[in-house]
Amino acid sequence: MVYVEVAWSLIDANNGRSLSQVYFPNAMKDKSGKYVEIIPNAGKTLPVFYSLNGTVEPVLSTDDNGGQYMPIAGNGRGSGFVVSNDGFILTNRHVGQGWETGYEYWAQHQIPAGLLLEAGAKGITISKISAEQFPSDWVPDHAKIVFEGKLDPDNYREMGDPLDLPARCKAATMS
């Protein structure tokens, strides 16, 4: 038996850049010009999600906004077994391939709420989303949309089959 430690970060196969979840400041100016929290007691920044065909996923970007966005990454440890003379180690998927396993960052860090973007006939609407509405079964390797650089509704790619990522990305426009 061996002890296995791993660390991983989700990378855009098109340009080699790390992918980060977009976070917005949890403050806006009220009518008097004073900054107030959008969601009281939810922290200084809020994770941003989008809804596409009834599925909620995190908004990802190739830009980290000067460290303000949260990298999609993880680490793990566990046991494995040496199964061949040349050192091949057999372990569980959640240990050796965490990006193919449910992402638990929001629950682990007890993030209470976020913002939800939804495209509609009149453009993008932004609403509050509670932690209970965060995607509990989201798998990083199956990301659907990535914004190139800064969050811009006219600058995103829809992802196809994650196994054929570079070939299946296409330009799209959000209405």
Backbone as JSON Lines, residues from 0, in Angstrom:
{"i":0,"aa":"M","n":[0.84,-1.16,0.0],"ca":[0.0,0.0,0.0],"c":[0.9,1.24,0.0]}
{"i":1,"aa":"V","n":[0.44,2.29,-0.73],"ca":[1.17,3.55,-0.78],"c":[0.21,4.69,-0.45]}
{"i":2,"aa":"Y","n":[0.79,5.82,-0.03],"ca":[0.03,7.04,0.25],"c":[0.14,7.93,-0.99]}
{"i":3,"aa":"V","n":[-0.98,8.43,-1.5],"ca":[-1.01,9.23,-2.73],"c":[-1.51,10.63,-2.4]}
{"i":4,"aa":"E","n":[-0.79,11.66,-2.87],"ca":[-1.24,13.04,-2.76],"c":[-1.28,13.63,-4.16]}
{"i":5,"aa":"V","n":[-2.34,14.37,-4.48],"ca":[-2.47,14.98,-5.79],"c":[-2.96,16.42,-5.66]}
{"i":6,"aa":"A","n":[-2.65,17.22,-6.65],"ca":[-3.18,18.57,-6.78],"c":[-3.45,18.79,-8.26]}
{"i":7,"aa":"W","n":[-4.54,19.49,-8.58],"ca":[-4.88,19.71,-9.98],"c":[-5.49,21.1,-10.14]}
{"i":8,"aa":"S","n":[-5.47,21.6,-11.37],"ca":[-6.08,22.87,-11.72],"c":[-6.69,22.71,-13.11]}
{"i":9,"aa":"L","n":[-7.89,23.21,-13.32],"ca":[-8.56,23.1,-14.61],"c":[-7.92,24.09,-15.58]}
{"i":10,"aa":"I","n":[-7.5,23.58,-16.73],"ca":[-6.79,24.37,-17.74],"c":[-7.6,24.39,-19.02]}
{"i":11,"aa":"D","n":[-7.66,25.56,-19.7],"ca":[-8.31,25.68,-21.0],"c":[-7.4,25.04,-22.04]}
{"i":12,"aa":"A","n":[-7.87,23.99,-22.7],"ca":[-7.05,23.27,-23.68],"c":[-6.72,24.12,-24.9]}
{"i":13,"aa":"N","n":[-7.47,25.2,-25.15],"ca":[-7.2,26.05,-26.31],"c":[-6.0,26.96,-26.13]}
{"i":14,"aa":"N","n":[-5.77,27.41,-24.9],"ca":[-4.7,28.4,-24.69],"c":[-3.8,28.11,-23.49]}
{"i":15,"aa":"G","n":[-4.06,27.04,-22.76],"ca":[-3.2,26.66,-21.64],"c":[-3.39,27.51,-20.39]}
{"i":16,"aa":"R","n":[-4.4,28.36,-20.37],"ca":[-4.62,29.23,-19.21],"c":[-5.52,28.54,-18.18]}
{"i":17,"aa":"S","n":[-5.27,28.82,-16.92],"ca":[-6.11,28.29,-15.84],"c":[-7.51,28.87,-15.95]}
{"i":18,"aa":"L","n":[-8.49,28.06,-15.57],"ca":[-9.87,28.53,-15.54],"c":[-10.25,28.87,-14.11]}
{"i":19,"aa":"S","n":[-10.93,30.0,-13.96],"ca":[-11.34,30.48,-12.65],"c":[-12.83,30.77,-12.65]}
{"i":20,"aa":"Q","n":[-13.47,30.6,-11.48],"ca":[-14.86,30.99,-11.37],"c":[-14.93,32.48,-11.13]}
{"i":21,"aa":"V","n":[-15.86,33.13,-11.85],"ca":[-16.05,34.57,-11.72],"c":[-16.73,34.88,-10.38]}
{"i":22,"aa":"Y","n":[-16.23,35.89,-9.71],"ca":[-16.82,36.42,-8.47],"c":[-17.07,37.9,-8.66]}
{"i":23,"aa":"F","n":[-18.21,38.39,-8.18],"ca":[-18.53,39.81,-8.23],"c":[-18.48,40.37,-6.82]}
{"i":24,"aa":"P","n":[-18.16,41.67,-6.67],"ca":[-18.21,42.28,-5.35],"c":[-19.64,42.21,-4.8]}
{"i":25,"aa":"N","n":[-19.75,41.97,-3.51],"ca":[-21.06,41.91,-2.85],"c":[-21.45,43.3,-2.37]}
{"i":26,"aa":"A","n":[-21.44,44.26,-3.27],"ca":[-21.8,45.62,-2.91],"c":[-22.25,46.38,-4.16]}
{"i":27,"aa":"M","n":[-23.2,47.24,-3.97],"ca":[-23.63,48.14,-5.03],"c":[-24.11,49.44,-4.4]}
{"i":28,"aa":"K","n":[-24.13,50.48,-5.21],"ca":[-24.57,51.77,-4.69],"c":[-26.09,51.82,-4.64]}
{"i":29,"aa":"D","n":[-26.59,52.32,-3.51],"ca":[-28.03,52.53,-3.42],"c":[-28.37,53.89,-4.02]}
{"i":30,"aa":"K","n":[-29.61,54.31,-3.91],"ca":[-30.05,55.57,-4.52],"c":[-29.32,56.79,-3.97]}
{"i":31,"aa":"S","n":[-28.85,56.7,-2.73],"ca":[-28.14,57.82,-2.12],"c":[-26.64,57.81,-2.44]}
{"i":32,"aa":"G","n":[-26.18,56.76,-3.14],"ca":[-24.77,56.67,-3.49],"c":[-23.94,55.9,-2.48]}
{"i":33,"aa":"K","n":[-24.57,55.38,-1.46],"ca":[-23.88,54.62,-0.43],"c":[-23.8,53.15,-0.86]}
{"i":34,"aa":"Y","n":[-22.65,52.51,-0.59],"ca":[-22.5,51.09,-0.92],"c":[-23.22,50.25,0.12]}
{"i":35,"aa":"V","n":[-24.02,49.3,-0.37],"ca":[-24.73,48.37,0.5],"c":[-24.48,46.96,-0.02]}
{"i":36,"aa":"E","n":[-24.55,45.99,0.88],"ca":[-24.37,44.6,0.47],"c":[-25.54,44.14,-0.39]}
{"i":37,"aa":"I","n":[-25.24,43.41,-1.45],"ca":[-26.29,42.84,-2.29],"c":[-26.98,41.73,-1.51]}
{"i":38,"aa":"I","n":[-26.18,40.86,-0.9],"ca":[-26.7,39.78,-0.05],"c":[-26.05,39.96,1.33]}
{"i":39,"aa":"P","n":[-26.83,40.41,2.32],"ca":[-26.26,40.67,3.65],"c":[-25.55,39.45,4.24]}
{"i":40,"aa":"N","n":[-24.4,39.7,4.85],"ca":[-23.61,38.69,5.56],"c":[-23.15,37.52,4.68]}
{"i":41,"aa":"A","n":[-22.96,37.77,3.38],"ca":[-22.52,36.7,2.47],"c":[-21.05,36.87,2.07]}
{"i":42,"aa":"G","n":[-20.33,37.78,2.7],"ca":[-18.93,37.97,2.38],"c":[-18.71,39.13,1.42]}
{"i":43,"aa":"K","n":[-17.44,39.41,1.11],"ca":[-17.09,40.55,0.27],"c":[-17.32,40.3,-1.21]}
{"i":44,"aa":"T","n":[-17.25,39.04,-1.63],"ca":[-17.49,38.7,-3.03],"c":[-18.47,37.54,-3.12]}
{"i":45,"aa":"L","n":[-19.13,37.44,-4.27],"ca":[-20.13,36.4,-4.48],"c":[-19.79,35.57,-5.72]}
{"i":46,"aa":"P","n":[-19.88,34.25,-5.62],"ca":[-19.65,33.43,-6.8],"c":[-20.79,33.63,-7.8]}
{"i":47,"aa":"V","n":[-20.44,33.6,-9.1],"ca":[-21.43,33.83,-10.15],"c":[-21.69,32.52,-10.88]}
{"i":48,"aa":"F","n":[-22.97,32.22,-11.06],"ca":[-23.42,31.03,-11.76],"c":[-24.3,31.46,-12.93]}
{"i":49,"aa":"Y","n":[-24.59,30.54,-13.84],"ca":[-25.53,30.82,-14.91],"c":[-26.47,29.62,-15.02]}
{"i":50,"aa":"S","n":[-27.61,29.89,-15.6],"ca":[-28.59,28.84,-15.84],"c":[-28.73,28.68,-17.35]}
{"i":51,"aa":"L","n":[-28.53,27.47,-17.82],"ca":[-28.64,27.15,-19.25],"c":[-29.47,25.89,-19.38]}
{"i":52,"aa":"N","n":[-30.6,25.99,-20.02],"ca":[-31.5,24.84,-20.2],"c":[-31.84,24.17,-18.86]}
{"i":53,"aa":"G","n":[-32.04,24.99,-17.83],"ca":[-32.43,24.46,-16.53],"c":[-31.3,23.92,-15.67]}
{"i":54,"aa":"T","n":[-30.06,23.98,-16.18],"ca":[-28.9,23.5,-15.43],"c":[-28.1,24.69,-14.92]}
{"i":55,"aa":"V","n":[-27.76,24.68,-13.64],"ca":[-26.96,25.75,-13.04],"c":[-25.5,25.31,-13.02]}
{"i":56,"aa":"E","n":[-24.62,26.18,-13.53],"ca":[-23.18,25.91,-13.53],"c":[-22.43,27.19,-13.16]}
{"i":57,"aa":"P","n":[-21.19,27.06,-12.67],"ca":[-20.4,28.26,-12.37],"c":[-19.98,28.96,-13.66]}
{"i":58,"aa":"V","n":[-19.88,30.29,-13.6],"ca":[-19.35,31.07,-14.72],"c":[-17.83,30.99,-14.63]}
{"i":59,"aa":"L","n":[-17.19,30.48,-15.68],"ca":[-15.74,30.33,-15.71],"c":[-15.12,31.34,-16.67]}
{"i":60,"aa":"S","n":[-13.89,31.74,-16.38],"ca":[-13.17,32.69,-17.21],"c":[-11.71,32.29,-17.32]}
{"i":61,"aa":"T","n":[-11.09,32.64,-18.44],"ca":[-9.65,32.43,-18.61],"c":[-8.86,33.55,-17.92]}
{"i":62,"aa":"D","n":[-9.55,34.55,-17.41],"ca":[-8.91,35.66,-16.7],"c":[-9.15,35.45,-15.2]}
{"i":63,"aa":"D","n":[-8.16,35.79,-14.38],"ca":[-8.37,35.64,-12.94],"c":[-8.7,36.97,-12.26]}
{"i":64,"aa":"N","n":[-8.87,38.03,-13.07],"ca":[-9.24,39.36,-12.56],"c":[-8.31,39.8,-11.43]}
{"i":65,"aa":"G","n":[-7.02,39.66,-11.66],"ca":[-6.03,40.08,-10.67],"c":[-6.09,39.29,-9.38]}
{"i":66,"aa":"G","n":[-6.5,38.03,-9.46],"ca":[-6.6,37.19,-8.28],"c":[-7.95,37.25,-7.59]}
{"i":67,"aa":"Q","n":[-8.91,38.01,-8.15],"ca":[-10.23,38.15,-7.54],"c":[-11.14,36.95,-7.82]}
{"i":68,"aa":"Y","n":[-10.89,36.24,-8.94],"ca":[-11.69,35.07,-9.28],"c":[-11.03,33.84,-8.64]}
{"i":69,"aa":"M","n":[-11.83,32.83,-8.37],"ca":[-11.35,31.63,-7.7],"c":[-10.96,30.56,-8.72]}
{"i":70,"aa":"P","n":[-9.67,30.13,-8.71],"ca":[-9.27,29.06,-9.65],"c":[-10.07,27.78,-9.4]}
{"i":71,"aa":"I","n":[-10.43,27.1,-10.47],"ca":[-11.08,25.8,-10.35],"c":[-9.95,24.79,-10.17]}
{"i":72,"aa":"A","n":[-9.77,24.34,-8.97],"ca":[-8.65,23.47,-8.63],"c":[-9.03,22.63,-7.41]}
{"i":73,"aa":"G","n":[-8.2,21.69,-7.14],"ca":[-8.45,20.86,-5.97],"c":[-7.22,20.05,-5.6]}
{"i":74,"aa":"N","n":[-7.32,19.38,-4.51],"ca":[-6.26,18.47,-4.1],"c":[-6.91,17.31,-3.35]}
{"i":75,"aa":"G","n":[-6.15,16.29,-3.2],"ca":[-6.68,15.14,-2.51],"c":[-5.57,14.21,-2.06]}
{"i":76,"aa":"R","n":[-5.96,13.28,-1.26],"ca":[-5.0,12.28,-0.81],"c":[-5.76,11.01,-0.49]}
{"i":77,"aa":"G","n":[-5.04,9.94,-0.53],"ca":[-5.66,8.66,-0.26],"c":[-4.63,7.55,-0.39]}
{"i":78,"aa":"S","n":[-5.12,6.37,-0.47],"ca":[-4.21,5.23,-0.57],"c":[-4.28,4.63,-1.96]}
{"i":79,"aa":"G","n":[-3.28,3.85,-2.27],"ca":[-3.22,3.11,-3.52],"c":[-2.43,1.84,-3.32]}
{"i":80,"aa":"F","n":[-2.44,1.02,-4.33],"ca":[-1.71,-0.24,-4.27],"c":[-0.8,-0.37,-5.46]}
{"i":81,"aa":"V","n":[0.44,-0.74,-5.25],"ca":[1.37,-1.01,-6.33],"c":[0.95,-2.36,-6.93]}
{"i":82,"aa":"V","n":[0.61,-2.34,-8.24],"ca":[0.06,-3.55,-8.86],"c":[0.98,-4.14,-9.94]}
{"i":83,"aa":"S","n":[2.14,-3.51,-10.17],"ca":[3.07,-4.09,-11.15],"c":[4.5,-3.79,-10.71]}
{"i":84,"aa":"N","n":[5.42,-4.52,-11.28],"ca":[6.84,-4.36,-10.94],"c":[7.4,-3.01,-11.4]}
{"i":85,"aa":"D","n":[6.77,-2.39,-12.4],"ca":[7.29,-1.11,-12.88],"c":[6.67,0.08,-12.13]}
{"i":86,"aa":"G","n":[5.95,-0.15,-11.04],"ca":[5.47,0.92,-10.17],"c":[4.08,1.43,-10.47]}
{"i":87,"aa":"F","n":[3.3,0.76,-11.3],"ca":[1.93,1.18,-11.58],"c":[1.13,1.12,-10.28]}
{"i":88,"aa":"I","n":[0.43,2.26,-9.98],"ca":[-0.34,2.36,-8.74],"c":[-1.82,2.42,-9.08]}
{"i":89,"aa":"L","n":[-2.61,1.64,-8.41],"ca":[-4.06,1.62,-8.57],"c":[-4.66,2.36,-7.38]}
{"i":90,"aa":"T","n":[-5.53,3.37,-7.69],"ca":[-6.2,4.12,-6.63],"c":[-7.61,4.46,-7.1]}
{"i":91,"aa":"N","n":[-8.38,5.15,-6.29],"ca":[-9.74,5.55,-6.64],"c":[-9.74,6.81,-7.49]}
{"i":92,"aa":"R","n":[-10.8,7.0,-8.31],"ca":[-10.89,8.18,-9.18],"c":[-10.86,9.48,-8.38]}
{"i":93,"aa":"H","n":[-11.57,9.56,-7.26],"ca":[-11.59,10.81,-6.49],"c":[-10.2,11.18,-5.97]}
{"i":94,"aa":"V","n":[-9.3,10.23,-5.89],"ca":[-7.93,10.51,-5.46],"c":[-7.08,10.94,-6.66]}
{"i":95,"aa":"G","n":[-7.08,10.15,-7.7],"ca":[-6.18,10.36,-8.83],"c":[-6.7,11.23,-9.95]}
{"i":96,"aa":"Q","n":[-8.0,11.52,-9.98],"ca":[-8.57,12.27,-11.09],"c":[-9.74,13.13,-10.57]}
{"i":97,"aa":"G","n":[-9.42,14.03,-9.65],"ca":[-10.43,14.84,-8.98],"c":[-11.27,15.72,-9.88]}
{"i":98,"aa":"W","n":[-10.74,16.14,-11.03],"ca":[-11.47,16.99,-11.95],"c":[-12.62,16.24,-12.62]}
{"i":99,"aa":"E","n":[-12.67,14.91,-12.46],"ca":[-13.75,14.09,-13.0],"c":[-14.74,13.7,-11.9]}
{"i":100,"aa":"T","n":[-14.63,14.35,-10.75],"ca":[-15.46,14.04,-9.59],"c":[-16.22,15.3,-9.2]}
{"i":101,"aa":"G","n":[-17.35,15.18,-8.55],"ca":[-18.13,16.34,-8.12],"c":[-17.29,17.38,-7.39]}
{"i":102,"aa":"Y","n":[-17.5,18.65,-7.75],"ca":[-16.75,19.77,-7.18],"c":[-17.45,20.24,-5.91]}
{"i":103,"aa":"E","n":[-16.72,20.29,-4.81],"ca":[-17.33,20.59,-3.51],"c":[-16.81,21.87,-2.86]}
{"i":104,"aa":"Y","n":[-16.19,22.75,-3.64],"ca":[-15.57,23.95,-3.08],"c":[-16.56,24.79,-2.27]}
{"i":105,"aa":"W","n":[-17.75,25.03,-2.84],"ca":[-18.7,25.94,-2.19],"c":[-19.15,25.4,-0.84]}
{"i":106,"aa":"A","n":[-19.41,24.13,-0.75],"ca":[-19.84,23.52,0.52],"c":[-18.69,23.49,1.52]}
{"i":107,"aa":"Q","n":[-17.49,23.13,1.04],"ca":[-16.33,23.05,1.94],"c":[-16.0,24.4,2.56]}
{"i":108,"aa":"H","n":[-16.24,25.49,1.82],"ca":[-15.92,26.83,2.32],"c":[-17.16,27.57,2.84]}
{"i":109,"aa":"Q","n":[-18.26,26.85,2.95],"ca":[-19.5,27.37,3.53],"c":[-19.91,28.72,2.92]}
{"i":110,"aa":"I","n":[-19.88,28.8,1.6],"ca":[-20.3,30.01,0.9],"c":[-21.84,30.03,0.92]}
{"i":111,"aa":"P","n":[-22.44,31.07,1.53],"ca":[-23.88,31.04,1.76],"c":[-24.76,31.4,0.56]}
{"i":112,"aa":"A","n":[-24.23,32.18,-0.39],"ca":[-25.08,32.64,-1.48],"c":[-24.22,33.14,-2.63]}
{"i":113,"aa":"G","n":[-24.87,33.34,-3.77],"ca":[-24.17,33.84,-4.95],"c":[-25.14,34.56,-5.86]}
{"i":114,"aa":"L","n":[-24.7,34.77,-7.1],"ca":[-25.52,35.44,-8.1],"c":[-25.75,34.5,-9.27]}
{"i":115,"aa":"L","n":[-26.94,34.58,-9.86],"ca":[-27.31,33.72,-10.98],"c":[-27.6,34.58,-12.2]}
{"i":116,"aa":"L","n":[-26.9,34.29,-13.31],"ca":[-27.15,34.97,-14.58],"c":[-28.06,34.09,-15.42]}
{"i":117,"aa":"E","n":[-29.08,34.7,-16.02],"ca":[-29.97,33.95,-16.9],"c":[-30.22,34.79,-18.14]}
{"i":118,"aa":"A","n":[-30.04,34.18,-19.31],"ca":[-30.3,34.85,-20.57],"c":[-31.78,34.75,-20.9]}
{"i":119,"aa":"G","n":[-32.36,35.86,-21.29],"ca":[-33.77,35.87,-21.65],"c":[-34.0,36.77,-22.84]}
{"i":120,"aa":"A","n":[-35.23,36.95,-23.2],"ca":[-35.58,37.76,-24.37],"c":[-35.13,39.21,-24.22]}
{"i":121,"aa":"K","n":[-35.06,39.7,-23.0],"ca":[-34.68,41.09,-22.76],"c":[-33.23,41.24,-22.33]}
{"i":122,"aa":"G","n":[-32.42,40.2,-22.51],"ca":[-31.02,40.25,-22.12],"c":[-30.75,39.37,-20.91]}
{"i":123,"aa":"I","n":[-29.68,39.69,-20.19],"ca":[-29.27,38.88,-19.04],"c":[-29.88,39.45,-17.77]}
{"i":124,"aa":"T","n":[-30.5,38.59,-16.99],"ca":[-30.99,39.0,-15.68],"c":[-30.06,38.43,-14.62]}
{"i":125,"aa":"I","n":[-29.93,39.16,-13.52],"ca":[-29.1,38.72,-12.41],"c":[-30.0,38.59,-11.19]}
{"i":126,"aa":"S","n":[-29.94,37.43,-10.55],"ca":[-30.73,37.23,-9.34],"c":[-29.87,36.57,-8.26]}
{"i":127,"aa":"K","n":[-30.38,36.59,-7.05],"ca":[-29.67,35.96,-5.94],"c":[-29.91,34.46,-5.98]}
{"i":128,"aa":"I","n":[-28.92,33.7,-5.52],"ca":[-29.04,32.24,-5.47],"c":[-28.5,31.79,-4.12]}
{"i":129,"aa":"S","n":[-29.22,30.89,-3.46],"ca":[-28.77,30.41,-2.15],"c":[-27.83,29.21,-2.33]}
{"i":130,"aa":"A","n":[-27.11,28.88,-1.3],"ca":[-26.18,27.75,-1.35],"c":[-26.89,26.46,-1.71]}
{"i":131,"aa":"E","n":[-28.15,26.33,-1.3],"ca":[-28.91,25.12,-1.63],"c":[-29.13,24.97,-3.13]}
{"i":132,"aa":"Q","n":[-29.03,26.08,-3.87],"ca":[-29.24,26.06,-5.32],"c":[-27.92,25.91,-6.1]}
{"i":133,"aa":"F","n":[-26.78,25.91,-5.4],"ca":[-25.51,25.71,-6.09],"c":[-25.49,24.31,-6.7]}
{"i":134,"aa":"P","n":[-24.81,24.12,-7.8],"ca":[-24.78,22.8,-8.44],"c":[-23.99,21.78,-7.61]}
{"i":135,"aa":"S","n":[-24.69,20.87,-6.98],"ca":[-24.03,19.9,-6.1],"c":[-23.37,18.76,-6.87]}
{"i":136,"aa":"D","n":[-23.74,18.6,-8.12],"ca":[-23.19,17.49,-8.91],"c":[-22.33,17.96,-10.08]}
{"i":137,"aa":"W","n":[-21.88,19.22,-10.05],"ca":[-21.07,19.74,-11.16],"c":[-19.69,19.1,-11.17]}
{"i":138,"aa":"V","n":[-19.25,18.68,-12.36],"ca":[-17.94,18.06,-12.54],"c":[-17.09,19.01,-13.39]}
{"i":139,"aa":"P","n":[-15.94,19.5,-12.88],"ca":[-15.14,20.49,-13.6],"c":[-14.8,20.11,-15.04]}
{"i":140,"aa":"D","n":[-14.51,18.86,-15.3],"ca":[-14.14,18.46,-16.65],"c":[-15.3,18.53,-17.64]}
{"i":141,"aa":"H","n":[-16.52,18.76,-17.13],"ca":[-17.69,18.83,-18.0],"c":[-18.21,20.24,-18.14]}
{"i":142,"aa":"A","n":[-17.37,21.26,-17.94],"ca":[-17.78,22.66,-18.04],"c":[-18.4,22.94,-19.4]}
{"i":143,"aa":"K","n":[-19.47,23.75,-19.4],"ca":[-20.19,24.03,-20.64],"c":[-19.8,25.35,-21.3]}
{"i":144,"aa":"I","n":[-19.52,26.39,-20.49],"ca":[-19.24,27.71,-21.06],"c":[-18.03,28.31,-20.36]}
{"i":145,"aa":"V","n":[-17.13,28.9,-21.17],"ca":[-15.96,29.59,-20.66],"c":[-15.89,30.97,-21.3]}
{"i":146,"aa":"F","n":[-15.78,32.01,-20.49],"ca":[-15.59,33.35,-21.01],"c":[-14.1,33.56,-21.29]}
{"i":147,"aa":"E","n":[-13.79,34.17,-22.42],"ca":[-12.4,34.48,-22.77],"c":[-12.06,35.83,-22.15]}
{"i":148,"aa":"G","n":[-11.15,35.85,-21.2],"ca":[-10.75,37.1,-20.56],"c":[-11.82,37.61,-19.63]}
{"i":149,"aa":"K","n":[-12.0,38.92,-19.61],"ca":[-12.99,39.55,-18.73],"c":[-14.4,39.09,-19.09]}
{"i":150,"aa":"L","n":[-15.28,39.08,-18.1],"ca":[-16.66,38.67,-18.31],"c":[-17.32,39.63,-19.29]}
{"i":151,"aa":"D","n":[-17.7,39.12,-20.45],"ca":[-18.31,39.9,-21.51],"c":[-19.32,38.99,-22.21]}
{"i":152,"aa":"P","n":[-20.59,39.33,-22.2],"ca":[-21.6,38.46,-22.79],"c":[-21.36,38.13,-24.26]}
{"i":153,"aa":"D","n":[-20.6,38.95,-24.98],"ca":[-20.33,38.67,-26.39],"c":[-19.03,37.91,-26.6]}
{"i":154,"aa":"N","n":[-18.41,37.44,-25.53],"ca":[-17.1,36.83,-25.66],"c":[-17.03,35.52,-24.88]}
{"i":155,"aa":"Y","n":[-17.81,34.52,-25.3],"ca":[-17.75,33.24,-24.63],"c":[-17.8,32.11,-25.65]}
{"i":156,"aa":"R","n":[-17.44,30.92,-25.2],"ca":[-17.45,29.73,-26.03],"c":[-18.32,28.68,-25.37]}
{"i":157,"aa":"E","n":[-19.13,28.01,-26.18],"ca":[-19.85,26.84,-25.68],"c":[-18.93,25.65,-25.83]}
{"i":158,"aa":"M","n":[-18.89,24.82,-24.82],"ca":[-18.03,23.64,-24.85],"c":[-18.82,22.46,-25.39]}
{"i":159,"aa":"G","n":[-18.15,21.64,-26.15],"ca":[-18.76,20.42,-26.64],"c":[-18.33,19.26,-25.76]}
{"i":160,"aa":"D","n":[-18.11,18.14,-26.37],"ca":[-17.65,16.95,-25.67],"c":[-16.31,17.27,-25.01]}
{"i":161,"aa":"P","n":[-16.17,17.14,-23.69],"ca":[-14.91,17.51,-23.03],"c":[-13.72,16.7,-23.51]}
{"i":162,"aa":"L","n":[-13.95,15.52,-24.09],"ca":[-12.83,14.74,-24.59],"c":[-12.3,15.3,-25.9]}
{"i":163,"aa":"D","n":[-13.07,16.16,-26.56],"ca":[-12.68,16.74,-27.84],"c":[-12.75,18.26,-27.75]}
{"i":164,"aa":"L","n":[-12.35,18.79,-26.6],"ca":[-12.53,20.19,-26.28],"c":[-12.0,21.17,-27.33]}
{"i":165,"aa":"P","n":[-10.73,21.11,-27.76],"ca":[-10.23,22.12,-28.68],"c":[-10.98,22.14,-30.01]}
{"i":166,"aa":"A","n":[-11.39,21.0,-30.51],"ca":[-12.02,20.93,-31.82],"c":[-13.49,21.35,-31.79]}
{"i":167,"aa":"R","n":[-14.14,21.29,-30.63],"ca":[-15.58,21.49,-30.59],"c":[-15.99,22.85,-30.04]}
{"i":168,"aa":"C","n":[-15.04,23.7,-29.66],"ca":[-15.39,25.02,-29.15],"c":[-15.84,25.89,-30.32]}
{"i":169,"aa":"K","n":[-16.82,26.75,-30.11],"ca":[-17.28,27.6,-31.18],"c":[-17.67,28.96,-30.6]}
{"i":170,"aa":"A","n":[-17.59,29.96,-31.43],"ca":[-17.98,31.29,-30.99],"c":[-19.5,31.33,-30.88]}
{"i":171,"aa":"A","n":[-20.0,32.1,-29.96],"ca":[-21.45,32.21,-29.78],"c":[-21.78,33.6,-29.25]}
{"i":172,"aa":"T","n":[-23.01,33.97,-29.32],"ca":[-23.44,35.25,-28.8],"c":[-24.58,35.02,-27.83]}
{"i":173,"aa":"M","n":[-24.49,35.65,-26.68],"ca":[-25.54,35.53,-25.68],"c":[-26.56,36.62,-25.95]}
{"i":174,"aa":"S","n":[-27.83,36.28,-25.97],"ca":[-28.86,37.29,-26.24],"c":[-29.36,37.91,-24.96]}
